[in-house]
């Protein structure tokens, strides 16, 4: 994943090493482990990166109607008014009411805030990536059972 949160588009060639082929096969799953901490809302994409809770699916996965293509790349701050209020009319028709209520309980990011959005690894307590937790996620957490039995 790039610093901006977009995909790198990795590709394994037929003559690539088995390790590289495995990395390329599994890398699309890595974003499942990434979550964002909002600062000013200028980097995190509303539909593609935001979650109501740390382990929830992305907002797009909750959509009850087709989200227009032009909205998919918009950042969180583009869904907030100049008065630092959520722009409900832009997105409320695409989400179920229980999710709208959870969003209403969260303060929208302030575009002029000095802190940038950062992404974290949601499978560790400190938010830092670890190969152990990545491996566990990629292998459907089978390693946890093995580790616990030792």
Secondary structure, DSSP 8 states (H G I E B T S, - for coil): --TTS--------TTS-HHHHHHHHHGGGGGGGEEEE-SSSSSSBHHHH--SSTTS--GGGG-SS---HHHHT-BGGGGB-TTS-B-HHHHGGGS-HHHHHHHHTS----TT-SS--EEEETTSTT----HHHHHHHHTTTHHHHHHHH-
